[in-house]
């Protein structure tokens, strides 16, 4: 599902870091970096397929110096 985040992400929290991330080897080989975290928060998103706007929970991976990668809508 393709989407666009509109505005700020609120209530962001880290729920996995380092070895607690299942995809850590893939993240390291794809993007490099260190200190990866898996985070979640809430944001207003626009679904690109339908143009519909919704408040949704979004998840992403983040590392210092690399930024947010692989965002996805969970709810």
Secondary structure by P-SEA (a helix, b strand, c coil): cbbbbcccccccccccccccccaaaaaaaaccccccccbbbbbbccccccccccbbbbbbccccccccccccccc
